[in-house]
């Protein structure tokens, strides 16, 4: 098994790749802010049958690798969680994104991420933060 130090180094490598279109083969325009984000088609398709159909089926995105793909209704914070999950990184579930992440992971058919969100709620939801989480 790899050491913690090596796994941290691997995570830095992946995060560097995520930050630029130099290494990624999927470009997304996400949210109302139209934030430009990057991912890997194969990794995203591996975790979601929706991405698999989009990238390797008969959708327009399957034939054009460098075309920008728009997700205007998903917040960049939540979409980053999806991308990080596809790259075997901690998705970064928190009180601000958990409710939207549940909805988006359901839309993208990623049940394992939905389960992780449910676990987050079980372990972190309490009377002090329930209204914040539900209204975030």
N, C-alpha and C positions, 0 to 999 in steps of 0.2 A: 504494500500500500504506500502511496506517495506521502511524503511528509507534508505537514501543514504549510511550511514555507514554500514548497514547490507548488502546492495547490493554490496558494495566494498569488504566486507568480503566474500560473496559468490563467487565473481570473483576470489579472492585469493585462495579459496578452489579449484575451478575448475582449475585454472592455476597450482596449486600444483599437481593435478591429471594428468594434461597433461604432466607434466615434467618427469613422470616415467611410466614404463610398469607395475608397481605394481597394478595400478587401471584400466588401459586401456586394452581393448581387441582387439585392432588393432595396429599392428606395421608396420610402413611405412619406406621405404628407399627412400629418396627424393633428386632429383637433381643430378647434376654432382658430387657434394660433398659427395653424399651418406649419407646425414644426417638422423639419426634415429629419427623418430617422432612417437607420440602416439595419438590415438584417440579412440572413442567409436563407434562401428559398428552401433548400433541402432540409435544414434544421427546423424551420417553421412548419414545413409540410409533414415532418416526422411527428410533430406533437398535435397537429390539427388536421382533420380531414377537410375542413373548409379551406385552409391554405393549400393542401394537397390538390384539391380540385381547381383552385384559383391558379396555381403555378404550373400544374402538370395536366390539367384537363383541357376543356375547350374554351376557357375564358380568354379574354383578350390579353391578360397579363402573361399567359403561358407562352405567347409567341414573341414577346418583346421584353428582353431582360432588363434594359436600362430605363424603361418607362416608369414614371412615378405612379405609385398606387395610393389613392386617397382614402383615408378613414376619418372623415370630418366629425363623426359623432363620438369618437373615442378620445379620451384625454391622453396627452403625451405621457403622463406619469403612468397610466395604466398600460399603454401600449409598450412602454419600456419594460414593464413587468413580464409581458408576453415574450418579448424578444429575449430578455435575460433568462426566462425559463427554457426557451428553445436552445440556449447555449450552455445549459447545465450550471447556471449561476443562480444565486439566491434571488428570487424574483423581487424582493423588497416590499412584501406585503405590509401595510400599516393601516392605521385607523382612518387615514384620509382616502385611501384607494380601495379598501377591501370590498365595499359594496359594489362599486362600479366594476371592479375586477371579477367579481362573481358573475355579473351580468355579461361581461365581455367574454369570459372564459366559457360561459354557457353558449353564447352566440357562435363562438369559434370551435365549439365542441372539444374542449380540453377538460375532461372530467377530473383529472388528477390535480389540476390547478384549482378547480372548484373545491375539491376536498381539502386542499391546503388552506384555502380561504376559510372554509368552515372550521378547520382546526385553529386558525388564528382567532376567529370569533369566540370559539369555546374557551380558549386560553386567555383572551384579553378583554372580552366584553364584560362590563360591570355597570353598576348603577351610576357611577360617576361619569362614564363616557358613552353610554348607550345613545343619547341624543346626538352627540357629536358624530359618532360613527354612522348612524342612520341618516343624518342630514348632510354628510360629507359628499 
